[in-house]
Amino acid sequence: MGRRHKGLSFYEKKKRINAHVLKEFFGMAFGTFAAIFLAAVLVYSLGMRTHIIGVSMEPSLYNGQEIMINRFIYKFSSPKKDDVIVFLPGGNQNIHYYVKRVVAVPGQKVQIIDGMLYVDGVPEEEEIYDKMEDAGIAENEILLGSDEYFVLGDNRNSSEDSRSGNIGPVSRNMIYGKAWFHMGKGGSGMGLVE
């Protein structure tokens, strides 16, 4: 009479690797690798990282804060008013990048009168910025050329910008890109540069 054993069995079952599971594993691994590679290529080709040096863009951006620069955007469009741009004054590759806000674009007239910015003779509504103590070269009206931009730091009284004789209006060929993302103050989180 044949008896069946109920309970534990000490016989080893051979495990087989299912071809479908293996295919899914390699598919996921390849997808992950491809996504990381594509992200690295995009960041390298479109963007670049740099740090803010100084307090000229406070309270928008802080000294030592890391930002991503979109180097690609201005190949197809021009900087616009209120864009935060990154440039090298005079195209000098041996100095640090300057980060400033565009306040006037090509063809516009700029002047600073009694600490107020005037663009095309109209005072700019700038309640969030301090009254400028030094008008610099903008004490006299400046007509921007076809490829020139007038830029100011958000911390107007602690900024070396287009008012300075050694910088002046920024030529399009000096602009490296647009400030894109920034790391939060103290390195916490990321945000768009506005």
MDAnalysis code that builds the backbone (N, CA, C; Angstrom):
import MDAnalysis as mda
import numpy as np

u = mda.Universe.empty(582, n_residues=194, atom_resindex=np.repeat(np.arange(194), 3), trajectory=True)
u.add_TopologyAttr("name", ["N", "CA", "C"] * 194)
u.add_TopologyAttr("resid", np.arange(1, 195))
u.add_TopologyAttr("resname", ["MET", "GLY", "ARG", "ARG", "HIS", "LYS", "GLY", "LEU", "SER", "PHE", "TYR", "GLU", "LYS", "LYS", "LYS", "ARG", "ILE", "ASN", "ALA", "HIS", "VAL", "LEU", "LYS", "GLU", "PHE", "PHE", "GLY", "MET", "ALA", "PHE", "GLY", "THR", "PHE", "ALA", "ALA", "ILE", "PHE", "LEU", "ALA", "ALA", "VAL", "LEU", "VAL", "TYR", "SER", "LEU", "GLY", "MET", "ARG", "THR", "HIS", "ILE", "ILE", "GLY", "VAL", "SER", "MET", "GLU", "PRO", "SER", "LEU", "TYR", "ASN", "GLY", "GLN", "GLU", "ILE", "MET", "ILE", "ASN", "ARG", "PHE", "ILE", "TYR", "LYS", "PHE", "SER", "SER", "PRO", "LYS", "LYS", "ASP", "ASP", "VAL", "ILE", "VAL", "PHE", "LEU", "PRO", "GLY", "GLY", "ASN", "GLN", "ASN", "ILE", "HIS", "TYR", "TYR", "VAL", "LYS", "ARG", "VAL", "VAL", "ALA", "VAL", "PRO", "GLY", "GLN", "LYS", "VAL", "GLN", "ILE", "ILE", "ASP", "GLY", "MET", "LEU", "TYR", "VAL", "ASP", "GLY", "VAL", "PRO", "GLU", "GLU", "GLU", "GLU", "ILE", "TYR", "ASP", "LYS", "MET", "GLU", "ASP", "ALA", "GLY", "ILE", "ALA", "GLU", "ASN", "GLU", "ILE", "LEU", "LEU", "GLY", "SER", "ASP", "GLU", "TYR", "PHE", "VAL", "LEU", "GLY", "ASP", "ASN", "ARG", "ASN", "SER", "SER", "GLU", "ASP", "SER", "ARG", "SER", "GLY", "ASN", "ILE", "GLY", "PRO", "VAL", "SER", "ARG", "ASN", "MET", "ILE", "TYR", "GLY", "LYS", "ALA", "TRP", "PHE", "HIS", "MET", "GLY", "LYS", "GLY", "GLY", "SER", "GLY", "MET", "GLY", "LEU", "VAL", "GLU"])
u.atoms.positions = np.array([
    [0.816, -1.159, 0.000],
    [0.000, 0.000, 0.000],
    [0.875, 1.242, 0.000],
    [0.674, 2.142, -0.957],
    [1.472, 3.351, -1.065],
    [0.983, 4.458, -0.154],
    [1.912, 4.977, 0.626],
    [1.579, 6.067, 1.539],
    [2.146, 7.372, 1.035],
    [1.347, 8.394, 1.115],
    [1.833, 9.721, 0.735],
    [2.336, 10.420, 1.978],
    [3.422, 11.103, 1.827],
    [3.970, 11.861, 2.947],
    [3.368, 13.250, 2.964],
    [2.797, 13.570, 4.069],
    [2.305, 14.934, 4.238],
    [3.261, 15.628, 5.188],
    [3.497, 16.875, 4.958],
    [4.390, 17.621, 5.833],
    [5.612, 18.095, 5.094],
    [6.717, 18.141, 5.793],
    [7.933, 18.704, 5.228],
    [8.583, 17.748, 4.238],
    [9.136, 18.367, 3.227],
    [9.858, 17.582, 2.237],
    [11.271, 18.136, 2.178],
    [12.242, 17.276, 2.185],
    [13.621, 17.729, 2.178],
    [14.264, 17.615, 0.806],
    [13.449, 17.435, -0.164],
    [13.965, 17.374, -1.521],
    [14.100, 18.787, -2.056],
    [15.224, 19.127, -2.678],
    [15.455, 20.446, -3.244],
    [14.821, 20.538, -4.608],
    [14.110, 21.644, -4.800],
    [13.545, 21.884, -6.123],
    [14.523, 22.767, -6.865],
    [14.799, 22.461, -8.076],
    [15.695, 23.286, -8.881],
    [14.931, 24.526, -9.336],
    [15.572, 25.687, -9.058],
    [14.955, 26.951, -9.475],
    [15.417, 27.279, -10.872],
    [14.476, 27.716, -11.654],
    [14.795, 28.099, -13.031],
    [14.568, 29.596, -13.181],
    [15.439, 30.222, -13.905],
    [15.269, 31.641, -14.182],
    [14.327, 31.756, -15.366],
    [13.260, 32.422, -15.111],
    [12.252, 32.620, -16.132],
    [12.779, 33.636, -17.147],
    [12.713, 33.332, -18.412],
    [13.203, 34.220, -19.478],
    [12.457, 35.547, -19.464],
    [11.187, 35.518, -19.145],
    [10.383, 36.743, -19.109],
    [10.867, 37.683, -17.997],
    [11.159, 37.133, -16.814],
    [11.652, 37.928, -15.689],
    [13.023, 38.513, -16.017],
    [13.878, 37.722, -16.621],
    [15.204, 38.186, -17.017],
    [15.111, 39.323, -18.029],
    [14.216, 39.178, -18.981],
    [14.021, 40.208, -20.002],
    [13.530, 41.509, -19.364],
    [12.609, 41.420, -18.420],
    [12.114, 42.612, -17.733],
    [13.211, 43.274, -16.918],
    [14.029, 42.487, -16.227],
    [15.110, 43.035, -15.425],
    [16.080, 43.828, -16.293],
    [16.522, 43.232, -17.399],
    [17.461, 43.925, -18.280],
    [16.813, 45.133, -18.952],
    [15.531, 45.055, -19.239],
    [14.815, 46.202, -19.803],
    [14.773, 47.372, -18.836],
    [14.493, 47.079, -17.565],
    [14.474, 48.134, -16.550],
    [15.872, 48.703, -16.325],
    [16.875, 47.851, -16.287],
    [18.251, 48.319, -16.092],
    [18.679, 49.209, -17.258],
    [18.354, 48.798, -18.481],
    [18.705, 49.605, -19.651],
    [17.957, 50.938, -19.632],
    [16.666, 50.905, -19.286],
    [15.871, 52.142, -19.212],
    [16.419, 53.115, -18.191],
    [16.817, 52.603, -17.035],
    [17.392, 53.446, -15.985],
    [18.711, 54.057, -16.453],
    [19.563, 53.240, -17.031],
    [20.843, 53.736, -17.547],
    [20.622, 54.785, -18.637],
    [19.697, 54.521, -19.566],
    [19.420, 55.464, -20.659],
    [18.893, 56.787, -20.114],
    [18.015, 56.744, -19.098],
    [17.474, 57.977, -18.514],
    [18.573, 58.797, -17.840],
    [19.450, 58.131, -17.095],
    [20.551, 58.834, -16.431],
    [21.502, 59.427, -17.460],
    [21.803, 58.671, -18.492],
    [22.703, 59.150, -19.547],
    [22.089, 60.354, -20.270],
    [20.805, 60.275, -20.625],
    [20.127, 61.372, -21.320],
    [20.079, 62.620, -20.446],
    [19.782, 62.435, -19.158],
    [19.752, 63.581, -18.242],
    [21.127, 64.238, -18.160],
    [22.174, 63.440, -18.078],
    [23.534, 63.990, -18.001],
    [23.891, 64.747, -19.281],
    [23.535, 64.193, -20.430],
    [23.809, 64.856, -21.714],
    [23.047, 66.176, -21.798],
    [21.770, 66.176, -21.405],
    [20.971, 67.404, -21.459],
    [21.526, 68.477, -20.541],
    [21.864, 68.095, -19.317],
    [22.405, 69.079, -18.380],
    [23.737, 69.619, -18.892],
    [24.577, 68.747, -19.434],
    [25.874, 69.197, -19.930],
    [25.728, 70.098, -21.153],
    [24.828, 69.735, -22.089],
    [24.707, 70.517, -23.320],
    [23.862, 71.768, -23.142],
    [22.815, 71.707, -22.317],
    [21.930, 72.854, -22.153],
    [22.323, 73.723, -20.972],
    [22.831, 73.124, -19.945],
    [23.062, 73.874, -18.729],
    [24.476, 73.800, -18.224],
    [24.717, 74.622, -17.232],
    [26.001, 74.654, -16.569],
    [25.751, 75.164, -15.159],
    [26.572, 74.766, -14.222],
    [26.420, 75.226, -12.843],
    [27.456, 76.290, -12.535],
    [27.053, 77.254, -11.718],
    [27.991, 78.237, -11.194],
    [27.453, 78.708, -9.848],
    [28.233, 79.501, -9.162],
    [27.838, 80.019, -7.851],
    [27.694, 81.535, -7.924],
    [26.790, 82.046, -7.124],
    [26.628, 83.497, -6.995],
    [27.793, 84.005, -6.150],
    [28.430, 85.054, -6.644],
    [29.530, 85.662, -5.897],
    [29.093, 87.071, -5.516],
    [28.994, 87.326, -4.226],
    [28.605, 88.640, -3.735],
    [27.122, 88.732, -3.408],
    [26.730, 89.924, -2.971],
    [25.356, 90.148, -2.497],
    [24.517, 90.967, -3.477],
    [24.986, 91.155, -4.697],
    [24.315, 92.059, -5.630],
    [22.932, 91.607, -6.088],
    [22.604, 90.320, -5.931],
    [21.285, 89.848, -6.374],
    [20.345, 89.531, -5.205],
    [20.746, 89.871, -3.980],
    [19.849, 89.636, -2.843],
    [18.652, 90.572, -2.945],
    [17.454, 90.180, -2.592],
    [17.091, 88.943, -1.916],
    [16.728, 87.788, -2.862],
    [16.853, 87.979, -4.174],
    [16.500, 86.908, -5.121],
    [17.474, 85.739, -5.057],
    [18.761, 86.040, -5.091],
    [19.818, 85.028, -5.056],
    [20.870, 85.472, -4.039],
    [21.461, 84.507, -3.341],
    [22.371, 84.808, -2.242],
    [23.809, 84.413, -2.554],
    [24.739, 85.094, -1.891],
    [26.158, 84.803, -2.022],
    [26.405, 83.316, -1.749],
    [27.129, 82.663, -2.654],
    [27.464, 81.258, -2.504],
    [26.402, 80.300, -3.018],
    [25.237, 80.806, -3.356],
    [24.151, 79.946, -3.835],
    [24.499, 79.400, -5.217],
    [24.185, 78.130, -5.441],
    [24.468, 77.485, -6.721],
    [23.290, 77.680, -7.668],
    [23.594, 78.015, -8.932],
    [22.545, 78.163, -9.936],
    [22.888, 77.328, -11.173],
    [21.853, 76.950, -11.897],
    [22.007, 76.284, -13.194],
    [21.781, 77.336, -14.272],
    [22.608, 77.291, -15.294],
    [22.510, 78.243, -16.390],
    [22.006, 77.505, -17.624],
    [20.974, 78.058, -18.262],
    [20.481, 77.518, -19.523],
    [21.276, 78.209, -20.636],
    [22.214, 77.475, -21.229],
    [23.071, 78.046, -22.283],
    [22.413, 77.984, -23.655],
    [21.317, 77.286, -23.758],
    [20.694, 76.993, -25.048],
    [19.621, 78.004, -25.444],
    [18.903, 78.572, -24.468],
    [17.709, 79.376, -24.718],
    [17.962, 80.583, -25.613],
    [19.100, 81.244, -25.446],
    [19.347, 82.458, -26.221],
    [19.920, 82.184, -27.610],
    [20.009, 80.926, -27.985],
    [20.365, 80.594, -29.372],
    [19.147, 80.770, -30.273],
    [17.941, 80.703, -29.675],
    [16.705, 80.799, -30.441],
    [15.845, 81.993, -30.071],
    [16.173, 82.671, -28.976],
    [15.407, 83.847, -28.571],
    [16.365, 84.867, -27.961],
    [15.857, 86.051, -27.744],
    [16.667, 87.114, -27.158],
    [16.309, 87.284, -25.693],
    [17.245, 87.781, -24.897],
    [16.909, 88.087, -23.509],
    [15.771, 89.104, -23.452],
    [14.913, 88.947, -22.469],
    [13.766, 89.828, -22.298],
    [13.905, 90.587, -20.981],
    [13.130, 91.657, -20.864],
    [13.108, 92.429, -19.627],
    [12.760, 91.498, -18.474],
    [13.440, 91.646, -17.378],
    [13.291, 90.868, -16.137],
    [13.956, 89.498, -16.175],
    [14.552, 89.088, -17.303],
    [15.346, 87.857, -17.316],
    [16.573, 88.062, -16.431],
    [16.959, 87.025, -15.718],
    [18.210, 87.060, -14.952],
    [19.240, 86.358, -15.823],
    [20.228, 87.132, -16.285],
    [21.213, 86.595, -17.223],
    [22.566, 86.397, -16.543],
    [23.378, 85.577, -17.195],
    [24.738, 85.305, -16.738],
    [25.659, 85.744, -17.872],
    [26.651, 86.568, -17.550],
    [27.528, 87.090, -18.600],
    [28.947, 87.280, -18.078],
    [29.854, 87.438, -19.024],
    [31.245, 87.748, -18.707],
    [31.510, 89.170, -19.200],
    [31.760, 90.119, -18.296],
    [32.010, 91.490, -18.739],
    [33.184, 91.566, -19.707],
    [32.962, 92.184, -20.824],
    [34.013, 92.314, -21.836],
    [34.403, 90.987, -22.454],
    [33.647, 89.925, -22.182],
    [33.969, 88.605, -22.714],
    [35.201, 87.987, -22.078],
    [35.689, 88.577, -20.989],
    [36.909, 88.109, -20.319],
    [36.677, 86.751, -19.676],
    [37.300, 85.712, -20.180],
    [37.129, 84.353, -19.677],
    [37.845, 84.108, -18.355],
    [38.690, 85.049, -17.923],
    [39.493, 84.838, -16.716],
    [38.851, 85.375, -15.444],
    [37.624, 85.921, -15.533],
    [36.960, 86.416, -14.333],
    [35.696, 85.600, -14.088],
    [35.059, 85.835, -12.954],
    [33.852, 85.077, -12.626],
    [32.652, 85.594, -13.423],
    [31.645, 84.738, -13.514],
    [30.413, 85.110, -14.207],
    [29.643, 86.124, -13.372],
    [29.046, 87.103, -14.037],
    [28.181, 88.066, -13.387],
    [26.744, 87.612, -13.605],
    [25.910, 87.783, -12.586],
    [24.496, 87.415, -12.661],
    [23.698, 88.679, -12.355],
    [22.926, 89.167, -13.334],
    [22.166, 90.413, -13.167],
    [20.817, 90.302, -13.875],
    [19.933, 91.260, -13.579],
    [18.590, 91.287, -14.153],
    [18.532, 92.294, -15.307],
    [17.941, 91.891, -16.434],
    [17.769, 92.779, -17.587],
    [16.659, 93.777, -17.256],
    [16.973, 95.078, -17.359],
    [15.959, 96.111, -17.110],
    [15.591, 96.874, -18.378],
    [16.422, 96.762, -19.418],
    [16.116, 97.417, -20.694],
    [16.762, 96.620, -21.823],
    [16.087, 96.605, -22.966],
    [16.511, 95.792, -24.109],
    [16.924, 96.688, -25.275],
    [17.506, 96.117, -26.346],
    [17.992, 96.926, -27.463],
    [16.968, 97.939, -27.980],
    [17.496, 99.143, -28.261],
    [16.666, 100.210, -28.812],
    [16.008, 101.092, -27.770],
    [16.052, 100.687, -26.505],
    [15.432, 101.503, -25.462],
    [16.424, 102.520, -24.918],
    [15.868, 103.598, -24.326],
    [16.682, 104.631, -23.681],
    [16.595, 104.436, -22.177],
    [17.747, 104.533, -21.512],
    [17.826, 104.313, -20.067],
    [18.460, 105.528, -19.408],
    [17.901, 105.908, -18.258],
    [18.506, 106.962, -17.458],
    [18.081, 106.760, -15.999],
    [18.966, 107.145, -15.092],
    [18.651, 107.080, -13.668],
    [18.624, 108.518, -13.151],
    [17.448, 108.916, -12.658],
    [17.246, 110.274, -12.162],
    [16.750, 110.184, -10.724],
    [17.462, 110.859, -9.825],
    [17.104, 110.856, -8.394],
    [16.891, 109.448, -7.857],
    [17.758, 108.522, -8.265],
    [17.704, 107.158, -7.754],
    [16.641, 106.280, -8.393],
    [15.893, 106.809, -9.344],
    [14.826, 106.053, -10.024],
    [15.266, 105.696, -11.444],
    [14.898, 104.489, -11.870],
    [15.200, 104.022, -13.220],
    [14.107, 104.490, -14.178],
    [14.535, 105.121, -15.277],
    [13.608, 105.545, -16.332],
    [13.970, 104.784, -17.602],
    [12.992, 104.150, -18.203],
    [13.182, 103.456, -19.477],
    [12.256, 104.118, -20.488],
    [12.841, 104.647, -21.551],
    [12.104, 105.409, -22.573],
    [11.329, 106.566, -21.940],
    [11.942, 107.199, -20.940],
    [11.346, 108.367, -20.305],
    [10.265, 108.066, -19.282],
    [9.956, 106.803, -19.085],
    [8.898, 106.409, -18.139],
    [9.543, 105.800, -16.887],
    [9.178, 106.298, -15.689],
    [9.769, 105.720, -14.476],
    [9.270, 104.281, -14.270],
    [10.204, 103.418, -13.904],
    [9.849, 102.021, -13.645],
    [9.282, 101.906, -12.234],
    [8.217, 101.153, -12.088],
    [7.616, 100.905, -10.772],
    [8.490, 99.876, -10.071],
    [9.290, 100.320, -9.129],
    [10.262, 99.428, -8.492],
    [10.196, 99.532, -6.983],
    [9.032, 99.313, -6.421],
    [8.889, 99.418, -4.965],
    [9.761, 98.415, -4.226],
    [10.046, 97.282, -4.852],
    [10.807, 96.246, -4.149],
    [12.304, 96.538, -4.087],
    [12.769, 97.510, -4.886],
    [14.199, 97.827, -4.911],
    [14.469, 99.131, -4.179],
    [15.663, 99.217, -3.579],
    [16.068, 100.457, -2.924],
    [16.328, 101.537, -3.964],
    [16.163, 102.782, -3.556],
    [16.489, 103.918, -4.395],
    [17.999, 103.895, -4.632],
    [18.421, 104.072, -5.867],
    [19.848, 103.979, -6.201],
    [20.600, 105.240, -5.781],
    [21.660, 105.037, -5.012],
    [22.468, 106.155, -4.539],
    [23.409, 106.671, -5.617],
    [23.823, 105.788, -6.543],
    [24.780, 106.171, -7.588],
    [24.216, 105.801, -8.955],
    [24.026, 106.795, -9.788],
    [23.498, 106.565, -11.141],
    [24.592, 106.098, -12.089],
    [25.858, 106.338, -11.735],
    [26.965, 105.937, -12.606],
    [26.845, 106.555, -13.991],
    [27.145, 105.784, -15.013],
    [27.100, 106.306, -16.383],
    [25.667, 106.554, -16.848],
    [24.675, 106.045, -16.109],
    [23.267, 106.245, -16.485],
    [22.722, 107.579, -15.976],
    [23.617, 108.411, -15.426],
    [23.200, 109.759, -15.035],
    [22.757, 110.518, -16.289],
    [23.434, 110.234, -17.393],
    [23.040, 110.772, -18.693],
    [22.295, 109.675, -19.450],
    [21.354, 110.077, -20.277],
    [20.549, 109.099, -21.015],
    [21.424, 108.237, -21.922],
    [21.161, 106.929, -21.911],
    [21.901, 105.966, -22.731],
    [20.923, 105.328, -23.713],
    [21.240, 105.396, -24.990],
    [20.444, 104.704, -26.013],
    [21.128, 103.372, -26.284],
    [20.416, 102.283, -26.020],
    [21.004, 100.950, -26.211],
    [21.066, 100.593, -27.685],
    [22.210, 100.030, -28.091],
    [22.401, 99.594, -29.469],
    [21.566, 98.367, -29.797],
    [21.692, 97.887, -31.031],
    [20.855, 96.781, -31.517],
    [21.147, 95.451, -30.831],
    [22.275, 95.345, -30.137],
    [22.579, 94.087, -29.425],
    [23.004, 94.349, -27.976],
    [22.510, 95.454, -27.387],
    [22.911, 95.828, -26.035],
    [21.748, 95.729, -25.046],
    [22.093, 95.326, -23.815],
    [21.121, 95.175, -22.740],
    [21.629, 95.931, -21.526],
    [20.721, 96.582, -20.816],
    [21.078, 97.278, -19.588],
    [20.659, 96.389, -18.432],
    [21.617, 96.064, -17.558],
    [21.359, 95.128, -16.461],
    [21.679, 95.782, -15.119],
    [20.901, 95.393, -14.107],
    [21.129, 95.859, -12.739],
    [21.028, 94.679, -11.788],
    [21.728, 94.778, -10.665],
    [21.560, 93.792, -9.610],
    [20.305, 94.122, -8.821],
    [19.677, 93.131, -8.215],
    [18.468, 93.378, -7.420],
    [18.785, 94.170, -6.147],
    [19.998, 94.033, -5.638],
    [20.456, 94.801, -4.485],
    [21.171, 96.025, -5.058],
    [20.379, 96.983, -5.495],
    [20.858, 98.082, -6.342],
    [22.043, 98.865, -5.777],
    [22.145, 98.997, -4.482],
    [23.234, 99.794, -3.916],
    [24.470, 98.971, -3.561],
    [24.448, 97.703, -3.874],
    [25.628, 96.843, -3.656],
    [25.882, 95.999, -4.896],
    [25.821, 96.643, -6.048],
    [25.950, 95.907, -7.307],
    [26.842, 96.634, -8.292],
    [27.729, 95.859, -8.898],
    [28.519, 96.375, -10.020],
    [27.802, 95.877, -11.271],
    [27.220, 96.798, -12.027],
    [26.369, 96.413, -13.155],
    [26.528, 97.405, -14.303],
    [25.513, 97.566, -15.135],
    [25.624, 98.433, -16.314],
    [25.856, 99.897, -15.974],
    [25.642, 100.293, -14.737],
    [25.944, 101.673, -14.325],
    [27.444, 101.902, -14.244],
    [28.209, 100.831, -14.059],
    [29.664, 100.943, -13.906],
    [30.325, 101.158, -15.260],
    [31.265, 102.077, -15.299],
    [31.964, 102.375, -16.549],
    [32.733, 101.183, -17.103],
    [33.210, 100.282, -16.241],
    [33.978, 99.128, -16.728],
    [33.074, 97.991, -17.227],
    [31.762, 98.101, -17.030],
    [30.837, 97.090, -17.560],
    [29.956, 97.715, -18.634],
    [29.190, 98.745, -18.284],
    [28.299, 99.413, -19.233],
    [27.222, 98.475, -19.759],
    [26.571, 98.879, -20.845],
    [25.569, 97.998, -21.453],
    [26.223, 96.674, -21.869],
    [25.502, 95.585, -21.681],
    [26.028, 94.252, -21.951],
    [25.686, 93.835, -23.371],
    [26.707, 93.515, -24.160],
    [26.505, 93.062, -25.541],
    [25.989, 91.636, -25.558],
    [25.230, 91.313, -26.574],
    [24.654, 89.966, -26.707],
    [25.747, 88.892, -26.698],
    [26.891, 89.175, -27.318],
    [27.953, 88.167, -27.378],
    [28.654, 87.944, -26.031],
    [28.387, 88.802, -25.038],
    [28.944, 88.624, -23.697],
    [28.035, 87.755, -22.831],
    [26.781, 87.552, -23.282],
    [25.799, 86.815, -22.482],
    [26.012, 85.317, -22.669],
    [26.216, 84.633, -21.557],
    [26.481, 83.198, -21.575],
    [25.200, 82.377, -21.519],
    [24.189, 82.896, -20.838],
    [22.930, 82.169, -20.742],
    [21.994, 82.814, -19.741],
    [20.906, 82.112, -19.472],
    [19.883, 82.582, -18.538],
    [19.958, 81.766, -17.256],
    [19.909, 82.461, -16.120],
    [19.855, 81.749, -14.840],
    [18.536, 80.987, -14.818],
    [18.598, 79.692, -14.535],
    [17.485, 78.798, -14.765],
    [16.908, 78.285, -13.461],
    [17.696, 77.537, -12.705],
    [17.293, 77.005, -11.408],
    [18.309, 77.442, -10.365],
    [17.870, 77.505, -9.124],
    [18.803, 77.774, -8.029],
    [18.544, 76.792, -6.907],
    [19.610, 76.502, -6.184],
    [19.472, 75.694, -4.975],
    [18.966, 76.636, -3.894],
    [18.057, 76.151, -3.057],
    [17.501, 76.975, -1.990],
    [18.572, 77.487, -1.063],
    [18.247, 78.523, -0.306],
    [19.203, 79.101, 0.640],
    [19.659, 78.008, 1.596],
    [20.941, 77.874, 1.746],
    [21.488, 76.837, 2.607],
    [21.488, 75.472, 1.942],
    [21.253, 75.408, 0.611],
    [21.296, 74.148, -0.125],
    [20.022, 73.334, -0.035],
    [18.950, 73.903, 0.519],
    [17.711, 73.127, 0.664],
    [16.761, 73.381, -0.506],
    [16.547, 72.378, -1.308],
    [15.574, 72.452, -2.402],
    [16.053, 73.237, -3.596],
    [15.280, 73.138, -4.677],
    [15.563, 73.858, -5.914],
    [14.383, 74.723, -6.270],
    [14.622, 75.777, -7.039],
    [13.528, 76.626, -7.495],
    [13.917, 77.322, -8.774],
    [12.918, 77.790, -9.503],
    [13.166, 78.565, -10.708],
    [13.682, 79.943, -10.314],
    [14.575, 80.490, -11.118],
    [15.054, 81.850, -10.891],
    [14.033, 82.789, -11.496],
    [13.517, 83.693, -10.664],
    [12.532, 84.663, -11.163],
    [12.980, 86.055, -10.872],
])
